[in-house]
Structure formats: C-alpha cells, structure tokens
C-alpha cells in the first residue's frame, strides 16, 4: 500500500512528500494542487502499462492529458521528480526535457530506488533489470502504481451500450477514467461471489449483481442493475431499474446520479486488496444523502483492503468519512485528510487534518467546508 506520494518541481509544487492512508481525502481551493498529486501516479501508471521498457514518460495518454513539458515543469526548471513510497521502499523517477515548449514526453534521466538493501540509481530506466536487482517490496510498489484505477469527474453515463476493453490483459477492475468499462466488468463477473468483507449486510445475495444492486439501493432506494453482452458486437448493454417490479430501462431514462455512481460501485467491489482506486468527485450528480452514503460504501471497501484516494469538494463526503470513523468502520490511522490552500495569503500549500475516534477534525482552516455556515451567518445578519 502506498504511504507517500513524492514530487519535485512538478506544476505548482517545488517539493512535496504527501502522506497517504488507506483512505485519503484531498480537498481545498480550486487550482490548489489536488489533481497534481494524483497525476503523479497517473503519469507513471500509463507509461508502465503501455511502454514499460521506454526511457520516456508520456504526458498525454488515457489516464492524464497534461500538454507539454512547459506546462508541468515548475518555473524555469528543466527537470522534475515523480515517485512514491511504501514502507522502506521508495522509487523516484527523475525526468527532463530538452525543449520545454514542444516536448509532450519527458526523458527519464534516472530512476532512484531505495529499499532495505540500500540506495541505487538505475541507469537504464526499464523494468527488466529491476526484477533481479531490487527487493520484492520495491517491485511491489512499482506494480501497485501500474495497477492504479482512476475514475474521473466526467463519466460516460447515458449510453445504452458500452465498449469492451481493448487491452489483451486489462488491469483488474479498471473501469476506465470515464467508467466506460464498468458494464463490461459487471457482465464478466455478474454471477461471481463477492468476498464477505465487501458485502452489504442487508443483502442475502452474494453475487456481484446482487451486491452492486444492494449498494446502489443505499444511494437510490430500490435500484437494480443488469448487464449483458451483445453478440458479435463487442458491446455490453447496461440496464437499470428502480425496484424489483419496475421494468428494465436504459441509463438515459434513469438519470445521471445512478450512472455516475455505478462505476465506483463496480470498481470498489472488484478491486484487489492493496489496489489503488483514485476517484475524482465521488459526489458528482448525487443528492446530499447519497453523497454521505457513497462515503459509507467507500469506507467499507477500504476496510476490505482497497486503498482509495478521493478528490472532493463535498462536505457530505467528508462527514460520511467522519461517521465511518465514529461508527468504527475505520480507525483514525486509516484516514488522511489534506486541505490544499494554493498557498493563498502565505499559508502552507497543504494543511493536513486528523480525524479522531469521535469523528472530530483537527486543524480546521478557513475555507475548509465552512461556506454553508458563512452563508447562513450572512442571511441571519451575524456577519
């Protein structure tokens, strides 16, 4: 499990070693650097998947589209660092670009590996030499980065049919950045059993179909899901309904809320223990109650072993996480909350808060989910 995300001279950060927990919530002001942190893993993952032997890292691909070197290198720097740490293992990629203005890929000048055997620099930054040169833990960290799942804030919701993955061996449970492969994964594992730790306690059925439906019902009471392959097309049909007696409907006739939540439910229920799931705006298109219940689902998947990183502006998601700690689903050490200030008014660019056993939050900075109180104060004439 990843314990720190490392970066240097990357976009708005000169240097940052951000602690991450089994459940990490990134929040704060727009353009404050939240996405920059997750893009460290996404840039590395898309290259490790598509070109593991390459000496370059592409800035534009299926997981991240960041433009040119000039757009990602801080100030006038011509080098940057991306990396991660798990336990005693730390891997850092040092990247450079000769022409910042036009380069859409960065050259890997070196890879630094630290583990219990010592520190070494890999001169030929490919995966092949590592297999015999570093510890299993360090290789495990690289493999964890490679298998990162990302669900963006923009999802493919209302289409009646969805594609199959094009990769011969797709990353397990990778529903795609837009959730476009969630229906395929559901169809593949429709009647397979979900492990007990992830099952909804109110649902007797143990199959993925029943469990996705049960968790979906927490967000939309009575919701049911179904998926099936369309012969000779490579497409998957997704059907939804709002009760056991309702007719199956195409997603466009159900609405964005359930279709936006659907990929999160599938990825959470299928992801392997230790696999990283990054979700941008899990609250998108959800009613406030459903936003809080989504946090309950996420906490349950974290308890079962999935590492989840959230980027969110929702106080309902935060409060759902706090309730998960108060209710004993998670313990405080399993949760990290980071507020990104953007360095406004001389503040630290990142303020880290602690959630205690009662769900209380320490270090509540100005601008941290306090707008409702400020607006109510203005309406009441208190400010």
C-alpha positions as CSV (number, residue, x, y, z in Angstrom):
1,X,0.0,0.0,0.0
2,X,1.3,3.4,-1.0
3,X,2.3,5.6,2.1
4,X,3.6,8.7,0.4
5,X,3.4,10.4,-3.0
6,X,6.6,12.2,-3.9
7,X,7.1,15.1,-6.3
8,X,9.5,17.9,-7.1
9,X,9.3,20.8,-9.5
10,X,6.0,19.5,-10.7
11,X,3.4,22.1,-11.6
12,X,2.6,24.2,-8.5
13,X,4.9,22.3,-6.1
14,X,8.6,22.8,-5.6
15,X,8.7,19.7,-3.4
16,X,6.1,17.6,-1.7
17,X,6.1,14.3,0.2
18,X,2.4,13.8,0.9
19,X,1.3,11.1,3.4
20,X,-1.5,8.9,2.1
21,X,-3.5,6.4,4.1
22,X,-5.8,3.6,3.2
23,X,-8.5,6.3,2.7
24,X,-7.2,9.7,1.7
25,X,-9.4,12.8,1.1
26,X,-7.9,15.6,-1.0
27,X,-9.9,18.8,-0.8
28,X,-9.4,22.6,-0.9
29,X,-9.5,25.5,-3.2
30,X,-9.7,25.1,-7.0
31,X,-6.3,25.0,-8.7
32,X,-4.7,24.3,-5.3
33,X,-2.8,21.2,-6.4
34,X,-5.2,18.3,-5.6
35,X,-5.1,16.9,-9.1
36,X,-1.4,17.4,-9.3
37,X,-0.8,14.9,-6.5
38,X,-2.9,12.2,-8.2
39,X,-1.4,12.9,-11.6
40,X,1.9,11.7,-10.2
41,X,0.5,8.1,-10.0
42,X,-1.4,8.5,-13.3
43,X,1.5,9.6,-15.4
44,X,3.6,6.8,-14.1
45,X,0.8,4.2,-14.4
46,X,0.0,5.0,-18.0
47,X,3.7,4.6,-19.1
48,X,4.3,1.5,-17.0
49,X,1.2,-0.1,-18.7
50,X,1.8,0.9,-22.3
51,X,5.6,1.2,-22.5
52,X,7.4,-0.3,-19.5
53,X,10.7,-0.6,-21.4
54,X,10.6,3.0,-22.5
55,X,13.1,5.7,-21.4
56,X,10.4,8.3,-21.7
57,X,7.2,9.2,-19.9
58,X,4.3,10.4,-22.0
59,X,2.5,13.5,-20.7
60,X,-0.7,12.6,-22.6
61,X,-2.5,9.3,-22.5
62,X,-5.6,7.5,-21.3
63,X,-5.1,8.5,-17.6
64,X,-3.7,12.0,-17.9
65,X,-3.5,14.7,-20.5
66,X,-1.1,17.4,-19.3
67,X,0.1,19.0,-22.6
68,X,3.8,19.9,-22.8
69,X,6.8,20.0,-20.6
70,X,6.5,23.7,-20.1
71,X,3.0,23.1,-18.5
72,X,4.2,20.7,-15.9
73,X,7.7,21.8,-15.0
74,X,7.7,24.4,-12.3
75,X,9.3,27.8,-13.1
76,X,12.3,27.6,-15.4
77,X,13.2,24.1,-14.3
78,X,14.2,21.5,-16.9
79,X,13.9,18.6,-14.5
80,X,11.2,17.2,-12.2
81,X,10.7,14.2,-9.9
82,X,7.8,11.8,-9.5
83,X,7.7,9.0,-7.1
84,X,6.1,7.0,-4.3
85,X,7.0,5.3,-1.1
86,X,5.6,2.1,0.6
87,X,7.2,1.0,3.9
88,X,11.0,1.0,3.5
89,X,10.8,1.1,-0.3
90,X,11.0,4.4,-2.3
91,X,11.1,4.7,-6.1
92,X,11.7,8.1,-7.7
93,X,11.8,8.9,-11.4
94,X,14.0,11.9,-12.4
95,X,12.6,13.4,-15.7
96,X,13.9,16.1,-18.0
97,X,13.1,17.8,-21.3
98,X,15.4,19.5,-23.8
99,X,12.7,21.7,-25.3
100,X,10.1,22.6,-22.7
101,X,7.9,24.3,-25.2
102,X,7.2,21.4,-27.5
103,X,8.0,18.2,-25.6
104,X,5.0,16.1,-24.9
105,X,7.1,13.3,-23.3
106,X,9.8,13.6,-20.7
107,X,13.1,11.7,-20.8
108,X,13.9,9.5,-17.8
109,X,17.4,10.6,-16.8
110,X,17.5,8.1,-13.9
111,X,15.5,6.1,-11.5
112,X,16.4,6.1,-7.8
113,X,15.5,3.0,-5.8
114,X,15.7,2.8,-2.0
115,X,14.9,-0.3,-0.1
116,X,16.3,-2.4,2.8
117,X,19.2,-3.4,0.6
118,X,20.3,0.2,0.2
119,X,20.0,3.0,-2.4
120,X,20.9,2.7,-6.0
121,X,20.4,4.5,-9.3
122,X,19.1,2.6,-12.3
123,X,21.0,4.0,-15.3
124,X,18.8,2.2,-17.8
125,X,15.3,3.0,-16.6
126,X,13.4,0.0,-17.7
127,X,11.6,-2.6,-15.7
128,X,13.6,-5.6,-16.9
129,X,16.8,-5.0,-14.9
130,X,14.8,-4.4,-11.7
131,X,13.5,-7.9,-11.5
132,X,16.8,-9.2,-10.3
133,X,18.2,-6.0,-8.8
134,X,15.9,-4.8,-6.1
135,X,13.7,-6.2,-3.4
136,X,10.2,-7.7,-3.9
137,X,8.8,-4.8,-1.9
138,X,10.2,-2.2,-4.3
139,X,8.9,-4.2,-7.3
140,X,5.6,-4.5,-5.5
141,X,5.4,-0.7,-5.2
142,X,6.0,-0.3,-9.0
143,X,3.3,-3.0,-9.6
144,X,0.9,-1.1,-7.3
145,X,1.4,2.1,-9.3
146,X,0.9,0.2,-12.6
147,X,-2.4,-1.2,-11.4
148,X,-3.9,2.1,-10.3
149,X,-7.5,2.6,-11.2
150,X,-8.7,6.1,-12.0
151,X,-12.3,7.4,-12.2
152,X,-12.5,11.0,-13.4
153,X,-15.2,13.6,-12.6
154,X,-16.6,13.2,-16.2
155,X,-18.1,9.8,-16.8
156,X,-19.9,8.1,-19.6
157,X,-23.4,7.8,-18.2
158,X,-26.3,7.7,-20.5
159,X,-25.3,5.5,-23.4
160,X,-27.4,2.2,-23.7
161,X,-24.3,0.3,-24.7
162,X,-20.6,0.3,-23.6
163,X,-17.4,-0.9,-25.1
164,X,-15.1,-3.8,-24.0
165,X,-11.5,-3.0,-23.0
166,X,-9.1,-3.2,-25.9
167,X,-6.1,-4.5,-23.9
168,X,-5.4,-8.2,-24.1
169,X,-4.9,-8.3,-20.3
170,X,-6.7,-5.2,-18.8
171,X,-5.7,-4.1,-15.3
172,X,-8.1,-5.9,-13.0
173,X,-11.2,-3.9,-12.1
174,X,-10.1,-0.9,-14.2
175,X,-13.5,0.5,-15.2
176,X,-11.8,3.3,-17.3
177,X,-11.4,7.0,-16.5
178,X,-14.9,7.7,-17.7
179,X,-16.4,4.5,-16.3
180,X,-16.8,3.2,-19.8
181,X,-15.7,-0.4,-18.9
182,X,-17.8,-0.8,-15.8
183,X,-20.6,-2.5,-17.6
184,X,-18.1,-5.0,-19.1
185,X,-16.7,-5.9,-15.7
186,X,-20.2,-6.3,-14.3
187,X,-21.1,-8.6,-17.2
188,X,-17.9,-10.6,-16.8
189,X,-18.4,-11.2,-13.0
190,X,-22.2,-10.9,-12.9
191,X,-22.8,-14.1,-11.0
192,X,-19.5,-14.4,-9.3
193,X,-19.5,-14.2,-5.5
194,X,-18.3,-11.0,-3.8
195,X,-16.0,-11.6,-0.8
196,X,-17.8,-11.4,2.5
197,X,-16.0,-8.3,3.8
198,X,-17.4,-6.2,0.9
199,X,-21.0,-7.5,1.1
200,X,-23.9,-5.2,2.0
201,X,-25.1,-6.5,5.4
202,X,-28.8,-6.1,4.3
203,X,-28.5,-8.2,1.2
204,X,-28.6,-12.0,1.3
205,X,-27.5,-12.5,-2.3
206,X,-23.7,-12.8,-2.6
207,X,-23.2,-12.3,-6.3
208,X,-21.8,-9.2,-7.9
209,X,-25.2,-8.4,-9.5
210,X,-26.9,-8.5,-6.2
211,X,-24.2,-6.6,-4.3
212,X,-24.0,-3.8,-6.8
213,X,-27.8,-3.5,-6.6
214,X,-27.7,-3.6,-2.8
215,X,-25.1,-0.8,-2.5
216,X,-26.9,1.1,-5.3
217,X,-30.0,0.9,-3.2
218,X,-28.2,2.8,-0.4
219,X,-27.9,5.7,-2.8
220,X,-31.2,5.2,-4.7
221,X,-33.7,3.1,-2.8
222,X,-34.8,0.0,-4.7
223,X,-32.2,0.4,-7.5
224,X,-31.3,-2.7,-9.5
225,X,-28.6,-3.3,-12.2
226,X,-28.1,-5.8,-15.0
227,X,-25.6,-6.1,-17.9
228,X,-25.2,-8.5,-20.8
229,X,-23.0,-9.0,-23.9
230,X,-24.5,-8.2,-27.3
231,X,-23.4,-11.0,-29.6
232,X,-21.0,-10.2,-32.4
233,X,-20.6,-6.6,-31.4
234,X,-18.0,-6.4,-28.6
235,X,-20.6,-4.2,-26.8
236,X,-22.2,-4.5,-23.4
237,X,-25.8,-3.5,-22.7
238,X,-26.5,-1.9,-19.3
239,X,-30.0,-1.9,-17.8
240,X,-31.2,-0.2,-14.7
241,X,-34.5,-0.1,-12.7
242,X,-35.8,1.5,-9.6
243,X,-37.5,-1.5,-8.0
244,X,-37.9,-5.3,-8.3
245,X,-41.2,-4.8,-10.1
246,X,-40.1,-1.9,-12.3
247,X,-39.3,-2.5,-16.0
248,X,-35.6,-2.5,-17.0
249,X,-34.7,0.8,-18.5
250,X,-31.8,2.2,-20.5
251,X,-29.5,4.6,-18.5
252,X,-30.8,7.7,-20.2
253,X,-34.2,7.1,-18.6
254,X,-32.8,6.8,-15.1
255,X,-30.6,9.8,-14.9
256,X,-27.0,10.8,-14.2
257,X,-26.9,10.1,-10.5
258,X,-27.1,6.3,-10.6
259,X,-25.0,6.0,-13.8
260,X,-22.2,8.2,-12.3
261,X,-22.2,6.1,-9.1
262,X,-22.2,2.8,-11.0
263,X,-18.5,2.7,-12.0
264,X,-17.5,3.5,-8.4
265,X,-19.6,0.6,-7.1
266,X,-18.2,-1.9,-9.6
267,X,-14.6,-0.8,-9.1
268,X,-14.8,-0.9,-5.3
269,X,-16.4,-4.3,-5.2
270,X,-13.9,-5.9,-7.7
271,X,-10.6,-4.1,-6.9
272,X,-7.9,-6.4,-5.4
273,X,-6.7,-5.9,-1.8
274,X,-3.9,-3.3,-1.9
275,X,-5.0,-1.9,-5.3
276,X,-5.2,1.9,-5.5
277,X,-8.5,3.4,-6.6
278,X,-8.5,7.2,-7.3
279,X,-11.9,8.9,-7.6
280,X,-12.4,12.5,-8.7
281,X,-15.7,13.9,-7.3
282,X,-17.4,10.8,-6.0
283,X,-20.3,13.1,-5.1
284,X,-21.0,14.1,-8.8
285,X,-24.7,14.2,-9.5
286,X,-25.7,12.7,-6.1
287,X,-28.2,14.0,-3.7
288,X,-26.6,15.1,-0.3
289,X,-27.9,11.9,1.4
290,X,-26.5,9.8,-1.4
291,X,-23.1,11.6,-1.1
292,X,-22.9,10.6,2.5
293,X,-23.9,7.0,1.7
294,X,-21.3,6.9,-1.0
295,X,-18.7,7.7,1.6
296,X,-20.0,4.8,3.7
297,X,-19.5,2.5,0.7
298,X,-16.0,3.8,0.1
299,X,-15.1,3.3,3.8
300,X,-16.4,-0.3,3.6
301,X,-14.2,-1.1,0.6
302,X,-11.2,0.5,2.4
303,X,-11.9,-1.7,5.4
304,X,-11.8,-4.7,3.0
305,X,-8.3,-3.7,1.8
306,X,-8.7,-1.4,-1.2
307,X,-6.7,1.9,-1.0
308,X,-8.8,4.8,-2.1
309,X,-7.8,8.4,-2.8
310,X,-10.7,10.9,-3.2
311,X,-10.6,14.3,-4.6
312,X,-13.8,16.1,-3.4
313,X,-15.4,19.4,-2.6
314,X,-18.3,17.8,-0.8
315,X,-18.9,18.4,2.9
316,X,-21.3,15.4,2.8
317,X,-18.5,13.1,1.7
318,X,-16.2,14.4,4.4
319,X,-18.9,13.9,7.0
320,X,-19.6,10.4,5.7
321,X,-15.9,9.6,6.2
322,X,-16.1,11.1,9.7
323,X,-19.1,9.0,10.5
324,X,-17.3,5.9,9.2
325,X,-14.6,6.5,11.8
326,X,-17.1,7.3,14.6
327,X,-19.0,4.1,13.8
328,X,-15.9,2.0,13.9
329,X,-15.8,1.1,10.2
330,X,-12.4,2.6,10.0
331,X,-9.9,3.7,12.7
332,X,-8.3,7.2,12.7
333,X,-5.0,6.0,11.4
334,X,-6.7,4.7,8.2
335,X,-7.8,8.2,7.2
336,X,-5.8,11.1,5.9
337,X,-7.4,14.5,5.1
338,X,-5.4,17.1,3.2
339,X,-6.6,20.7,2.5
340,X,-4.9,22.4,-0.4
341,X,-4.8,26.2,0.0
342,X,-3.0,27.1,-3.2
343,X,-0.5,29.0,-1.0
344,X,-3.0,31.8,-0.5
345,X,-2.1,34.6,2.0
346,X,1.2,33.0,2.7
347,X,-0.4,29.8,4.1
348,X,1.2,26.4,3.7
349,X,0.1,24.9,0.4
350,X,-1.2,21.8,2.2
351,X,-2.8,21.6,5.6
352,X,-3.3,18.1,7.0
353,X,-6.1,17.3,9.4
354,X,-6.7,14.4,11.8
355,X,-10.0,12.6,12.3
356,X,-10.3,11.4,15.9
357,X,-12.3,8.4,17.1
358,X,-15.4,10.6,17.6
359,X,-15.3,11.9,14.0
360,X,-13.9,15.2,15.1
361,X,-11.5,17.0,12.7
362,X,-8.4,18.9,13.9
363,X,-6.8,21.9,12.3
364,X,-10.0,23.2,10.6
365,X,-8.6,26.0,8.3
366,X,-10.5,28.9,6.9
367,X,-12.3,27.7,3.7
368,X,-12.4,24.1,4.8
369,X,-16.1,23.1,4.3
370,X,-17.3,26.2,6.1
371,X,-19.2,28.1,3.3
372,X,-22.6,26.9,4.5
373,X,-22.0,28.4,7.9
374,X,-20.7,31.6,6.5
375,X,-23.7,32.0,4.1
376,X,-26.2,31.2,6.9
377,X,-24.4,33.8,9.1
378,X,-24.8,36.4,6.3
379,X,-28.5,35.6,5.9
380,X,-29.0,35.9,9.7
381,X,-27.2,39.2,9.7
382,X,-24.4,37.9,12.0
383,X,-21.6,38.9,9.7
